Amino acid sequence: MAITPKDLISDAARKGPASFFDQPERPEEIYNFDQGLAARETFPEGDLTRLANKVLKDDLFTLDYFAPEVGYGELTHGSKRLRELIAARIAKVQGKTVETNGLILTSGSVQAIALAARAFIDPGDIVAIEAVTFPYAARYMREAGAELLPIPIDWNGMDVDGLEQEIETLASNGKRIKMVYLGPTFHCPTGAELSLDRRKKLVALAQKHRFMVLEDDCYGELRFAGEPLPSLFSLDDQGLVMQAGTFSKTIAPALRMGWMAGTPEVAQALASVRQDLGVSQWLARVMVAFLEEGLYDPHLEKVREVYRQKCMAAVEGLKVAGNLVSFNIPQGSFYLWVEINEAVDWERAQALAAEQKLYFRPGERFLSGDQSRQFFRMSYSQEPLDRVREGATKIGAIIRSCTKVSA
């Protein structure tokens, strides 16, 4: 029998899903509440076009691997000037001082998470994650050989008391946690925020038991309500918290410009396992110009208002379902995490939604533990405002029509 390429692929490729995302046949005809994509109307197209041309004209080395005046360090850590500006913003927004060589630029925050898994996890290490979590992060941890320990999560974030109990149980068996991964601010997919008390306790636990904390902060700048809480990164004074950030959610996904912030030792650890020769100098310099011209804060003000309005439109639309759905209204980010009452025939509701070209993310994509409850994530970010309201209302009506018993 002839051997085909399919017979020769690795175990990792065979076991891994080709994609986490389903692709509808005609995406222009659907209500896309599935993927967490930034709203196209918020893309600063004019400024990005102008600055992309400007940096090309200003310096031909924009198209090289690194700036010759800086040297090979930019192959691993990325544009020095952009790292300086990100460090300045972290100091301004979070009140945390980070050295330029404590930052490494990555292809979105997702690569930062992947590099952290490779740099800090050995086979058999225990990594605590939220029981509802970003599936890519869980996959990277597993591929590094981690044993994942799901910790319950509620509307105040990870159950840090529960984490402490797990740490004590592990210690009694001669084991320990190596890392905790979580999204404390506008957690994906729930939108939950880790409370201040839990933030302080988590950092204290990390310092007491000497484990790393990977703070996924890709949505932190997208707050449209409420008061900001201190980041885990800002609360830590012992270098045990590293923080992943990105411009993909706030400016445009195609920039693929993210970072990891930590100590110089953390950044060097990530640099030692990367093999891609760094991020685009061109796009890094576009972002340098964008920040240096003072465009970022005015842009964020506009972006936040867009998502505030879309969030409220989604909330209003889902009210049609009455008490058959429950969710918290987030204070930022892209998502509603919706629980479906057990009185609803959820399988039938999903089928009807698909017939009406309503796409959203099934909750089981994010769940690590008990999957007996029914959830879905609705991303209200990318559809126009009127279609968010219209689509959410349709979803609510479908749910209302699919009750198993009177509710």
N, C-alpha and C positions, 0 to 999 in steps of 0.2 A: 504493500500500500504506500502511495506517495506521501511524503511528509510535506505539510504545508506550513507557512509562517505561523498559523494559529497553533500548531503543535509545538512550536519552539519558543513561545512567549514565556516570560518568567512567572513564578508563583504570585508575585506581587501584582503583576498586570492581570493575571487570571482572576484573582480574588477581588480586586478593586473595581468599583463601579466605573463605567466609562464616563458618566456624568451624574451630578446630583440634580440636574435640571432637565425637565421635559421640554421639548421644543414643539409648540403647536404648528400645524401645517401652514396656516395663514395668520401670522401674528398680528397683522394690521386689523383683523376682524374680531379680536378678542378683547375682553376686559382683563388686563394683565395685572393681577394683584399677587402674583407669585414671586417674582424675583425682587430682591432688595436693591433696586437701581435708583440712582439719583434722578431727579426730575429733569428732563431735557430742557425745559424752559428756564432752568436755573444756570445752565452752562454759560460761562462768560465768553461766548464765541469770539466777539469782537476783540476783547483784550488778549485772549490766547492767540488769535491769528496775528495780531499786531506784534505781540512780544516774541512769538516764534520766529517771525521774519527779522525782528530787530536783533535778537541774539545771534542769528546766523550772520548778519551783516557786520556785527561788532567784532566777532572773533571766530575765525575758521576752526579753531580747536574745539568749538562747540560740537563738532561732528567726530571728535576723537574719543578714545576710551577715557582719557583723564586730562586735566589741565596740567601742562608741563611745569608750571610754576609750583604746583602742589606735589605731583609725582604719583607713583604707583599706588599709594594708599587709597586713591579714589577708585581703584578697581575693586576693592573690597568694601570700603566704607561709604563710597559715593561722594558727590560734590561737597567739598569742605565748606564753601560759602552757604549752601543750602542748609547744611547741618548747623552752622552758626546761627542762621535765622530761625530754625526750628527750636534750637536751644533757647534762644531769646524769647520765643513765643511760650515755651513751656514755663520759663521763669515768670513771664507776665501773667499767664492764665492760671497756672497751678502753684506759683510761688516756690518752684523747685529748681535749684541750680543743677544743670547737667553739663558736663564737659563736652566739647565738640567731638572728641574721640570716644565719648560715651554714647554716641549716636551712630547708627548704621542705616543707610538708605536701602530700601527693598522694593520689590515689585508688588506694591500694595501691602497692607498690613498682613495679608494672608501668607506672603512669603516670610515675613518676620516671624510669624507663629511657626511655620514649617522649619525655619532655621533654628528657632529656639528648641524645638523638639529634638532636632538632630544634635544640637550643641550640649544639651543638658540631660538627655534621657538615655540610659543604657537599658538593654533587655532585662526585664524583670523589675525595673523601677516602678513604684506606685505613684500615679498621678491622679489627684482629686479633681473632678470636674463637676459642674452643675448637672443635675439629672436631666435637665433640658438644656441642650447646648448647640453650638455651631458645629455642624457635622464635619466640616473640613478639619477643624482643630482636633476633634476626636480621632479622625482618621490619621492625621500626622502623628499623634501620640502613639496610636497602636502600631503604626509602621515603624516607629522607633523602638518598639518592643515593650511599651509601657503596659502595666496592668492598670486599667481605668477603674477608679472608685467614684461612682456617682453619688453626689451629695444633694439632698432635697433642696428645692428652691421655692420661695413664695414671693409675694409682691414686694418684700423687703430684701430680696436677693438670696444668695446662698445661705443656707442654715449653718452659720458658723459654729453654733453650739453643737450641732450634729457632727460637723467636721472635727471639733475638738474630741468628741466621744470616739470617733473613728481613729484619731491619732493615738488616743490612750489604749484602745483595743489592739491596735497594731503594735504598740510598744510592748504590751504584755506578751506578745508573741515574737518579740525580737525583730520587729519590722518597723519601717518608717516611711513617711511620705517624702518623695523627692521634689514634687512640684504641685502647685495648685494653679489651674487655669480657670479664669472666669471673666465675665463681662460685667463689671459692677455698675456701669453707667449706661442705661438704655440697652440692657441685655438683649442679645439676639437668641431666641425670637420673641421673648415675652415683653420686652420694654421695661422690665423691673429695674429698680435702683437699689443697690446695696445700702442699707441704712448706715448712718454715721457710726453708731455703736458697733455694728458688725464690721465696718471697715477698720476701726481701731483694733478690734479684737483679732481680726485676721492678721493684721500686720504684727501684732504682739505674739500671736501663735507662730508666725514664720520666724520671728527673731528668737523665740524660746526654743523651737524645735529645729531650726536651721534648715528650712526648705525654701525653695524659690517660689515666687508668685509671678505668674504671667498675667498681666492686666491688659485685656483687650479693650482698647479705648477708641475704636474706630468711629463711634457715634457721639463721642463726648462733646464735640463742638456744636451739635445739632439740637441744643436745648431751646425750646420755644415757650416753656412755662416753668414756674418754680425757681427755687434758688439752687445754685450749684453746690455739690458736696465735694470735699477735698478728695483728690485722687488717692488711690493706694500708693502710687509712686511718690506723691508729695508727703505722705505720712511716714514713709520708711526712711530711716537714717543709717541703715546698715547695708545697703546695696543688694537687698534680697528681692526687691520688686523690680521687674522690668516691664516696660509699657510699650505696647504696639499702637501706632497711630497711622493715619493715612489722609491724603487729599482726595482719594477716590470717591468718598461719600460726600464731601463738602464742595468739591469743585467739578470733577468729571472722572468717571471710572477709567477712561482710556489713558489717563496720565500714568496709571500704575506706579504712583509715587507714594510709598509708605516708608515707615521707619520703625526701628526699635530703639528705645531710650533706656539707658541703664548706666552702670559704671563702665569705665574703659575696659575692664576685664570681661564684662558681659558682651560688649560690642565686639571685642576681639574673639571671643568664643564663637559668636555667630559668623564672623568673618572667616574663621578657620574652616568652616564646613560649607561655605558657599562655593559654587563652581561656575558661576555665570558671568564673571568679569564685570559685575556691577550693573547699576541702572544707567539709563540714557542720560548722557551729559546734556544733550539738547533740551530734553524736558526738565531736567534739573535746573538748568539756567533759565528756562521760561518761568519756573516757579520762583526762582531767586528774584527775577524782575517783577513778578506779580506781587511778591511780599515787599520788596523794596519800594515799590510805587504806592504802598499803602492801600492796595485794593482788597485785601483779604477780609478785613473786618466789615466794610460796607457790603461786600458780597454775602458774608454770613448773615447779616441782618435781613437781607432780602430772602435768602434761602430759608431761614427759620420761619419767616412769615408764611411762605408757600406751604411748608409742611404743617404748620399750625392749622391753616385753613383746610388742608386736605384731611388731616386727622379728624377735625370736627365734622367734616362732611361724611367721613366713613362712620363715625359714631352715630350721627343722625340717621344715616341710612339703615344701619343694623338695628336700630330701635324698633323697626317693623317686626322683628322676631320676638319682641317682648322679653319675658323671663326665660325663654328657651335658649338664650345666649347670656354669657356673663364675661366681662373683661374689665380690666382697669384702663383708664384713659392715660396714656403715656404723656410725659412732659417733654419728650423729644424723640428724635429718630424717625423711623419709617413704618413701624409695625403696630398692629393690634393683634394680641394673642387671645383668641376667642375660644371659650369652652362651650361645648354643645350639651344641652340637657339630655339626660339619658332617655327622655320621652321622645326624642327625635330619632327617626330612622335615618341615621347619618349616611349610610351607604346609598340609600335612595336619593337623599339630598345632594350628595356629591355628583351622582349620575345626572340629575336634573341640571345642576349648575354647569356641568360640562356641555350638556346639550345647548345651553344658552350662552356658551363660550365665556363662562366665568371661571377664571383660573386663579387658584390660591394654593398655598403650600400646606399639605396634610401635616398634622401635628406629629405623626409618628416619625417623620424625617428627623426630628430633633430630640426624641425621647430616648434616654439610656436605660431607664428603669421601668416601672409599672406603666403599661400602655392600655389599661382598662378604661381610662377616661378619654373623651372625644375632644380634640382640639383642632383648630386650624390657625395658620398665620396669614393675616391679610396685610400685604404691603401696599399702602396707599400712596407711595411716593411718586411713581412714574406716570400714572394716568392723569390726564387733565382733570381739573377740579370738578367739572360737571359730570364727567364719567365716573369719578370716584363716588359721588353722591348717588348717581343712577345705578351703578353696579352694586354698591353696598345695599341699596334698597332692594334690588333684585335678589341678592343673597338672603337678606332677611325674610323676604316673602317666600322664598323656596323653603327655608328652614321652618317657617310657620306652617307651610302646607304639608310637611312631612312628619307630623306628630304620630306616634304609635297609639297614643291615648290622648284624651282631652287634657290640655294643659293651660 
